[in-house]
């Protein structure tokens, strides 16, 4: 949902553009190496050559790392063409954008965001030096695409509604069948605690939170994953404690419990207009950067010389119909 956007950062760090893998490396058995081949180790005097290790590492991790290196080169080259220089202040600002994207909850502290970032870096086996490389690329991308972004009056009105319009907060139970959803609804109407029903029966990730979803309104934030059917029903509910009839989505059924209604805030548009421009611009840049990077990849004539990477690249293009 909207609160913790760790996947956003993981995706930016991974940069797996069109890269698909089942995670199982092929085992290569190279021919007898030349006399000058590097030796990784010896076992009772018998050499184990680096080729064996290299092939396995390239098979499993090579494409992802290669794409990172290519992306850095493509962005640096385009920035140089445009006479764009990334400063230390740009990288510091980009790091702050990363931290803010990790959690959109205003109650999340700076220390908590730093902790989330540390967890993500640990999961990716990265340190701050590795992050700095990614931040440099993202800062360059920001400076490349920002001049192309336009913020319209319609954009501002939609952002105003998103930030200050009516919102609701609901709990929900996601279940696999209509019969199960009807049973949940019956238990809730008979007085069973809805949050406990969500913890015990919901198959959604929000179950551990008692089914509680972040507040949402009529305007859609791109970081929200609220299905339209749930949004439309929830925004017709007006009494805390109210239950919905079972709602069908593509993959499941849902029962909603209205936690609270947040009426539109009494804020004058003109008073917040400049901040709205800043917020819309940030969001549009965030949306544009990955598509621009993908375009750079499509425009570039990238030819892999390593046979393992060449084979993986051909398979990726086959799957993409290229």
N, C-alpha and C positions, 0 to 999 in steps of 0.2 A: 504494500500500500504506500502511503505517501510519506510516512514519518522518517523511516530510515532508508536512505538511498544508497546503501553500500554497493549494490550491484552496478550502479552508475559508475562509481569509481573503479570497481574491479574491471568493468568493461573498458574504461579508458586506459587502465594499466595493461590489460591483456592485448588489446588491439588485434583481436583475431578476425581480421577482415576476410570473410569467406572461408576461414580455415576450419575444417572439420576433421576430427580424428577420434577413433574409438579408444585412444590412449594405450593401445597395445603395440609396442614396437615390433617390427619384423627383425628376426635374428639373421644377421649377415655373417657369412663365413668367408672372409677374404682369402684370395689365393696367397700362396707363400709370398711374404713381403720382400721387397728389395733389401739388400744388405744394409742400406742406409736408413731403413724405416725406424721410426722412433719406438722405443720400448717403454711400455707403461710400467711393467713390473716383471720380476722373474719369480718363478716358483720352483724351488730346488734346482735353480740354474736354468730352467726352461723359460724363454721369454714369452710374455703376453704383450702383443703390439698395440699401439695407440689406435690403429685403424679399427680394431674390434670395438673399442669404447666409443670412438668418434661416430661410427655408423649408427650405433644404438642411440646415442644422444641426439644426433641429427634427425633420426627417424622420429623420435618422440617429441623433442623440443625445438628442432631446428627451424621449422616453418614459422612458428610463433616468434622466435627471436629474429629470424630473417625479416619478417614483416615489420617488426619494431625498428630495425636498422634502416630498412628501406623507407619507412615512413619518416624517420628523422631526416634522412637525406633529402627526400622530396620536399618536405616542409622547409628545410634550411635553404634549399636551392630556390624555391619560390620566394621566400623572404628576401634572399639576396637580390633576386631580380627586381623586387619592389623596394629595395633600399630600406628594408625594415630591420631594425636592430632590437634585440631583446635585452633589456637591462635587468640588473639585479632586482630593481623595484618591480618590474613586470613579473618576475618569477615569484617574488614574495606575494604579490597580489593574486597570482594564479593559485598559489597554495591556499590562500584564504578562500577563494572560490571553491576549491576542492572541499575544504572543511565545511563550508556552508551547505554544499550539496549533499554531504553525508547525512544531514538531518535538517528537515525543514521545520521542525518543532521549535518555536521560539524559546521554549523553556530549556532546551538543550544548552548546556554550558560549553564554553570554549574547551575546558578540560575534558569534558565528555566527548567532544568532537575529536580532540587529539587522541583520546583513547581508541575511538573507532578507527581512526586512520592508522594507528599503530597495529591494531588487529588485522586490518586489511593488508598492510605491508608484510606482516608476519605470515599471513596465509599465502601471499605471493612470493615469499622468500626474498623480499626486497628490503633495502635500507634507505635512508634519506638520500644518499648519493644516487641510487637508482631512481628514486622519485624525482630528484632534481632534473634528470634527463627528460622524463616525461613532462614535467612542468615547463621546461624550456620549449618543448615542441608545442604544448597546448597554449602557451603564452604567444608563441609566434603565430599559431593558427588564429588566435583571437585577434591579433593585430592585422592579420591578412583579411579576415572576413568582416570585421566590424564596419569598415567603410561601406560595405555592400548592403548593410541592414537598414531597413526603413521601418519606422514606427508610425502607424497610421492612427487617426482619431478613433477608428473602430477598435484597433488594438487596445487603446487606452481605456475605452469604455468597457471592454470585456475584462480587462485586468482590474478595473475598479469594482466590477460586479464580483469577480473572483475573490478579491480581498475583503470587500466590505458588504457584499450582498448577503441575503439570507442563507444560512447553512443549517444542516441537521447533522446529528451524530447518532448512529445506530449501532446496535449489536446485531449480529446475525449468526445463524446456524446454516452451514452449507452441508447438504446431504445428497445422497446419490439417487434417491427415488422419490416420487410423489407420495407414496404411501408412508415413507419414513418422515417426510416433511410434515404430513398431516398429523402423524403421531407426535412429533415435536410440538406442533401448534397446540394439540390437545393437552399435552402435559403443561405447557406454559399457561394456557387458559385455566388449568386446574390449580394454578398457584405455585408450580415449581419455579425455582429461581432460574431466570433465563441465562445468566452468565454461567451457571453450573451446567445447564443443558449444552451450552456451546462448548465448554471445556470437555464434556464427556462424549459428545456426539459429532461435533462439527469436524469436517475433513479439511477445513481451511486453516491456513497458518495463523489466523487470528484467534484460533481456539484457545491458545495459551493465555490470551488477553481477555478471556470470557466473551469472545466474539466481537470485541469493540473495534470499530473502524474509525479512522481519522475523520474529522468533520469535512463535509463537502457541500457544495452548492450547485447552482444551475450551470455556472461556467466550469469547463473542464480544464484542470491543470494536467499538463502532459505527464507529470510524474504519478498521477493517480491511476489506479487500476480498478476503479469501480465500474462494474458492468452497467451499461445504460439502463437495463431493466430494473436493476436495484436502485439506481439514482432516481429514476422517474417515480417509482413507488414511494421511496423514502421521502421525497420532497412533497408528496401529497399528505403525509402524516403530520399531525399537528398537536397531539397530546402525549406527553411523556408517559411511557408504559404501554403505549398502543402497539398492537401486534399486527403484522401483515398476513394476508393469505399467502400460501406458498407461491414463490416466484420462480419461473423456469428461466435458466440461462442456457447457453449452448451445451454445457457439460454437467449441470447439476440443478438442484432445487434449493431455494433459500427461504428462510423465515426471518423476518426483521422484527426488532424490538426498538422502538424509538427511545433513545436515551435522553436527548434534549434538543431543543430548537433554539438556534441563535438568530435573532431577528437582525435585519439590516442595520449596520452601524450608522449613526447620525454624523456622517462626514461629508464635507463639501468637496466635490470633485476638484475644484480649482485649487484647494489647499494642498492636495496630495498629487497633483498632476505631474510635477517634476519627478517625484519619487516613482510614480507609475512608469514614466518613460525609462527610468533607470532599470526597473524590474523587467519590463518588456524587452528591453535591449539585451539584458543578461540572458533571458530565456531564449531569445531568438539566436543569439550567438552560440549558446549551448546546443541548440538544435542543428545549427548550420555546420559546426565544426566537423562532426563525423562524416556528414555527407560530402563536404568539400574534400576531406582527406580521401574518401573513397573515389572521388572524381580524379584526384591526382594519381591514384593507383591505376585507374582505368586509362588515363592519358599516357602514362609512362610505358616505355618499352622495356619491361623487366624480363630478362632471360636468365633463368637459373642454370648455372654450369654444373653444380653438384648433381650427380645422378639421382640421389635420393630426393632432394628438394625438387628437381625437375619432374620426377614422377608424381610427387604430391601436388605440385602446381597443376599438372595436366589433369589429375583427378578432380581437383577443385573446379577447374574450368569446365570439365565435363558435367559435373553436377549443376553448375550454374548455367549450362547450355551455351557456353562461349566457345 
